[in-house]
Amino acid sequence: MSEAVVDHIVAVLPPLLNALEALTFIARGLNPPDFDRVMEAVGAPDEVLRGVRVRLTGWPVQFDHVRTALETASDEALAAFAGLRSVQHGNGDLATVFRALRHAPRAQEALYPLAAKFPPVSSFFLAPALREDSELLGKLAEPAGENTGIFHDHNDRGSRGGFSIYVPEYYTNARAFPLVMALHGGSGNGRGFLWSWLRDARSFGAILVAPTATGPTWALMANDDDTPNLARILDLVRSRFNVDSRRLLLTGMSDGGTFCYVTGLLSNSPFTHLGPVSATFHPLMAEMADPDRLRDLPIFITHGRLDWMFPVQVARQTQAALSAAGARVTYREIDDLSHCYPGEINAEILRWLNDGP
């Protein structure tokens, strides 16, 4: 690689990764009354990134794949900040914020192919606690296994009913891997939600599946086409990879978390563990569920005390109702969490999944 190209990469990567970390921080701290405070806390990483964006032009053609990845990731990150700054300056509302943050996973998707070549990128896509773990770094330093990494099956943006999957690059058919099926929130899609879990799946060794609902959101109040579609996807993945049948986690955010209950409490559900996040629940769901299904079913409930969409009292009542029905409920209430995804809970959920019977 030419010295000039190396200089450009060294100049661009730190501001880009800082901007992406800032977007992660904003998405995690997205409580409407605190929006201005959160934006002030991150400073101006977008200005720094915009200042080095000019270095992504005029590269030799043989480095186009690197330049294109950095260029796309940078432009998506800057588009996210442009939308957020607009709201910060009084133009737009919470919906504008959500639309702006959709650019963040697109930036990560563009950048991820460089993880195999550039250690700072690889480190970004690891759980912070494991970024210096020699065993993990050694596994990632090996050539990626066949049919590992990220794939999309009929899951282009705007499509419905497909899925995205991540298989750790060090996957081997010699042992069974736990599986996490993660359901996006209302109006979302699996291709974007994949990135809420990718760091932890890559760090701790789990096959990650992120489906997209067959309709505008999951089948909470209509004909349920999603349950058979999830079963189809799970069967397909299990036919191709060695999946641990004792550790099949169904988790999800908001509407996705609520659908964890809707489909996961069915008597014929294939999932061994449920992990709803920021979800709602009606006590009748527990009363109507098959008692044998509920008995000793491991359920990990995560909810924010500041949740403005589904008040935390709902989660507390859910924990009581499911525990009374015989489920083995683990409950985590996060004091500073609003109605957004707390990525820091993933590691604990995976430890809970792996430490089960």
C-alpha positions in Angstrom: 0.0 0.0 0.0 1.4 3.4 -1.0 2.6 5.8 1.7 0.2 8.4 0.6 -2.8 6.1 0.9 -1.6 5.0 4.4 -1.4 8.7 5.4 -5.0 9.2 4.2 -6.2 6.2 6.1 -4.4 7.3 9.3 -6.0 10.7 8.9 -9.6 9.5 8.2 -10.0 6.5 10.5 -9.9 8.1 13.9 -12.4 10.9 13.2 -14.7 8.4 11.5 -14.6 5.9 14.4 -15.0 8.7 16.8 -18.1 9.9 14.9 -19.6 6.4 14.9 -19.0 6.1 18.7 -20.7 9.4 19.2 -23.7 8.3 17.2 -23.8 5.1 19.4 -23.7 7.3 22.5 -26.5 9.6 21.1 -28.8 6.6 20.2 -28.3 5.0 23.6 -29.0 8.3 25.5 -32.0 9.3 23.4 -34.4 10.7 26.0 -36.4 13.6 24.4 -35.9 16.0 27.4 -32.2 15.4 27.4 -31.6 15.6 23.6 -29.7 19.0 23.7 -27.6 17.9 26.7 -26.6 14.7 24.9 -25.7 16.5 21.7 -23.6 19.0 23.7 -21.8 16.1 25.4 -20.6 14.5 22.2 -18.9 17.7 21.0 -18.4 18.1 17.3 -16.9 14.9 15.9 -18.8 15.6 12.6 -16.8 18.8 12.0 -13.6 16.9 12.4 -14.7 14.1 10.1 -15.9 16.7 7.5 -12.5 18.3 7.6 -10.7 15.1 6.6 -13.4 13.9 4.2 -11.4 15.6 1.4 -8.7 13.0 1.8 -10.9 10.4 0.3 -10.4 11.6 -3.3 -7.7 10.9 -5.9 -6.6 7.5 -4.7 -5.0 5.0 -7.0 -7.6 2.7 -8.5 -6.3 -0.4 -6.9 -7.4 1.0 -3.5 -10.9 1.8 -4.6 -12.5 -0.8 -2.3 -10.9 0.8 0.7 -11.6 4.3 -0.4 -15.3 3.5 -1.2 -15.8 1.8 2.2 -14.4 4.8 4.1 -16.2 7.3 1.8 -19.6 5.6 2.2 -19.2 5.2 6.0 -18.1 8.8 6.4 -21.0 10.1 4.3 -23.5 8.1 6.2 -22.2 9.3 9.5 -22.2 12.9 8.3 -25.8 12.5 7.1 -26.8 11.2 10.5 -25.2 14.3 12.1 -26.8 16.6 9.6 -30.3 15.4 10.7 -29.4 15.6 14.4 -27.9 19.1 14.1 -31.1 20.2 12.3 -33.2 19.2 15.3 -30.7 20.7 17.6 -31.1 24.0 15.8 -34.9 23.9 16.1 -35.8 22.3 12.8 -37.5 18.9 13.1 -38.8 16.6 15.8 -38.2 13.2 17.4 -39.2 11.5 14.1 -36.4 13.5 12.4 -34.0 12.2 15.0 -35.0 8.6 14.4 -34.6 9.1 10.7 -31.2 10.6 11.1 -30.0 7.7 13.3 -30.9 5.2 10.6 -27.7 6.3 8.8 -25.5 5.0 11.6 -26.0 1.3 10.9 -25.5 2.0 7.2 -22.2 3.5 8.1 -21.2 0.5 10.1 -22.3 -1.9 7.3 -20.1 0.0 4.8 -17.1 0.0 7.2 -17.2 -3.6 8.4 -15.5 -5.2 5.4 -12.3 -3.3 6.5 -12.3 -5.0 9.9 -10.2 -7.9 8.6 -7.4 -5.6 7.4 -7.3 -2.7 9.8 -7.0 -3.3 13.6 -8.7 -0.1 14.7 -11.8 -1.0 12.6 -11.7 -4.6 14.1 -11.4 -3.1 17.6 -14.4 -0.9 17.0 -16.5 -3.9 16.2 -15.7 -5.7 19.5 -17.2 -5.3 22.9 -15.1 -2.7 24.7 -14.2 -5.1 27.6 -12.7 -7.6 25.1 -10.7 -5.3 22.9 -7.5 -6.4 24.4 -8.4 -10.1 24.9 -5.5 -12.1 23.4 -7.5 -15.3 22.8 -10.2 -13.4 20.9 -7.7 -11.4 18.9 -5.9 -14.5 18.0 -9.0 -16.2 16.7 -9.9 -13.1 14.6 -6.3 -13.0 13.2 -6.8 -16.3 11.6 -8.3 -16.4 8.0 -12.1 -16.2 8.1 -13.9 -19.5 7.8 -16.0 -20.3 4.7 -19.5 -19.0 4.8 -18.8 -16.7 7.8 -19.3 -13.0 8.2 -22.4 -11.0 7.2 -25.1 -12.1 4.6 -28.4 -10.7 3.6 -31.3 -13.0 2.4 -34.0 -10.9 0.6 -33.3 -8.1 3.2 -32.6 -5.1 1.1 -33.8 -1.8 2.7 -37.6 -1.5 2.1 -38.2 -5.2 1.7 -40.2 -7.3 4.2 -39.9 -10.8 5.5 -36.2 -11.4 4.8 -33.3 -11.6 7.2 -29.7 -10.7 7.8 -27.2 -13.0 9.5 -23.8 -12.8 11.1 -21.7 -15.9 11.6 -18.4 -15.3 13.6 -15.4 -15.5 11.3 -13.9 -18.1 13.7 -17.0 -20.3 13.5 -16.3 -24.0 13.2 -18.8 -26.8 12.7 -16.9 -28.8 15.3 -18.9 -27.2 18.1 -22.4 -25.9 18.5 -22.8 -22.1 18.7 -25.6 -20.3 20.6 -28.0 -18.4 18.4 -29.5 -14.9 18.9 -32.5 -13.9 16.8 -33.0 -10.2 17.3 -36.2 -8.4 16.3 -36.2 -4.8 15.3 -38.6 -2.2 16.7 -41.7 -0.8 14.9 -41.1 0.5 11.4 -37.5 -0.8 11.6 -35.7 -3.5 9.7 -33.4 -6.4 10.5 -30.6 -5.1 8.3 -30.2 -2.1 10.5 -31.0 -3.8 13.8 -28.2 -6.4 13.2 -25.7 -3.7 14.3 -27.3 -3.4 17.7 -25.9 -6.9 18.4 -22.9 -7.5 16.1 -20.2 -6.4 18.4 -21.3 -8.8 21.1 -22.0 -11.7 18.7 -18.5 -11.3 17.3 -16.9 -10.9 20.7 -18.6 -13.7 22.6 -19.2 -16.2 19.7 -22.9 -16.3 18.8 -24.7 -16.7 15.5 -26.8 -13.6 15.0 -30.0 -13.5 13.0 -31.9 -10.2 12.4 -35.2 -10.8 10.5 -37.5 -8.1 9.1 -41.2 -8.3 9.9 -43.5 -9.3 7.0 -45.6 -6.2 7.6 -44.9 -2.6 8.7 -44.2 -4.0 12.2 -44.5 -7.4 13.9 -47.9 -9.2 14.0 -49.2 -7.9 17.3 -52.8 -7.3 16.4 -53.3 -9.0 13.0 -52.9 -12.3 11.2 -49.6 -13.7 12.3 -47.5 -14.3 9.3 -44.3 -13.6 11.3 -44.3 -16.6 13.5 -44.1 -19.1 10.6 -41.6 -16.9 8.9 -39.3 -16.9 11.9 -39.6 -20.6 12.1 -38.7 -20.9 8.4 -35.6 -18.7 9.0 -34.5 -20.6 12.1 -34.9 -23.9 10.2 -32.8 -22.6 7.3 -30.0 -21.4 9.6 -30.0 -24.6 11.6 -29.7 -26.6 8.4 -26.5 -24.8 7.5 -24.8 -24.2 10.8 -24.1 -26.2 14.0 -26.5 -24.4 16.4 -26.8 -25.2 20.1 -30.4 -26.4 20.5 -30.2 -25.6 24.2 -29.4 -21.9 23.6 -31.8 -20.4 21.1 -32.5 -16.8 22.2 -35.4 -14.7 20.9 -34.9 -11.1 21.8 -36.1 -7.8 20.4 -36.6 -4.0 21.0 -40.0 -2.3 21.5 -42.5 -4.0 19.1 -39.9 -6.6 18.6 -39.7 -7.3 22.3 -43.5 -7.4 22.5 -43.5 -10.0 19.7 -41.0 -12.0 21.7 -43.9 -12.6 24.1 -46.5 -13.1 21.4 -44.7 -15.8 19.6 -42.3 -17.0 22.3 -45.0 -18.0 24.7 -46.7 -20.3 22.1 -46.5 -24.0 23.1 -44.6 -24.9 20.0 -42.1 -22.1 20.1 -38.6 -23.4 19.2 -36.8 -20.8 21.3 -35.3 -21.8 24.6 -34.8 -18.3 26.0 -36.7 -15.0 25.6 -35.1 -11.5 26.1 -37.6 -8.7 25.5 -36.2 -5.1 25.7 -38.4 -2.0 26.2 -41.5 -4.1 25.4 -45.1 -4.0 26.5 -47.1 -6.9 27.8 -50.7 -7.6 28.8 -51.3 -9.9 31.9 -53.8 -11.9 29.9 -50.9 -13.1 27.7 -49.5 -14.9 30.8 -52.9 -16.3 31.7 -53.5 -17.6 28.1 -50.1 -19.1 27.6 -49.6 -22.8 27.9 -48.6 -23.5 31.6 -46.1 -26.1 30.5 -44.4 -23.7 28.2 -44.2 -21.0 30.9 -42.9 -23.4 33.6 -39.2 -22.7 34.1 -39.0 -20.7 30.9 -35.9 -18.4 31.1 -36.9 -14.8 30.4 -34.6 -11.8 30.6 -36.6 -8.5 30.8 -34.8 -5.2 30.2 -36.5 -1.9 30.6 -35.7 1.7 31.2 -37.0 3.7 34.1 -37.3 6.8 31.8 -39.2 4.9 29.1 -41.8 7.3 27.7 -43.5 4.9 25.3 -44.0 1.9 27.6 -43.9 3.1 31.2 -41.6 1.1 33.5 -44.6 0.0 35.7 -45.6 -2.2 32.8 -42.3 -4.1 32.9 -42.5 -4.5 36.7 -46.0 -5.9 36.4 -44.8 -8.2 33.6 -42.0 -9.5 35.8 -44.5 -10.3 38.6 -47.1 -11.9 36.3 -44.6 -14.2 34.5 -42.8 -15.1 37.8 -46.2 -16.0 39.3 -46.9 -18.2 36.2 -43.7 -20.2 36.8 -41.2 -18.6 34.5 -37.6 -18.0 35.6 -37.5 -14.3 35.1 -34.4 -12.1 35.3 -35.3 -8.4 35.5 -33.0 -5.5 34.7 -34.3 -1.9 35.2 -31.8 0.7 33.9 -32.1 4.1 35.6 -30.9 6.3 32.8 -32.6 4.4 29.9 -35.4 5.9 27.9 -37.1 4.1 25.0 -34.0 3.1 23.2 -31.7 0.1 22.9 -29.1 -0.4 25.7 -26.2 -2.2 23.9 -24.4 -2.6 27.2 -27.0 -5.3 28.2 -26.0 -7.6 25.4 -23.0 -9.1 27.2 -25.0 -9.8 30.3 -27.8 -11.4 28.2 -25.2 -13.7 26.5 -23.7 -14.7 29.8 -27.2 -15.5 31.1 -27.8 -17.5 27.9 -24.6 -19.4 28.1 -24.8 -20.1 31.8 -28.2 -21.7 31.6 -29.0 -25.5 31.7 
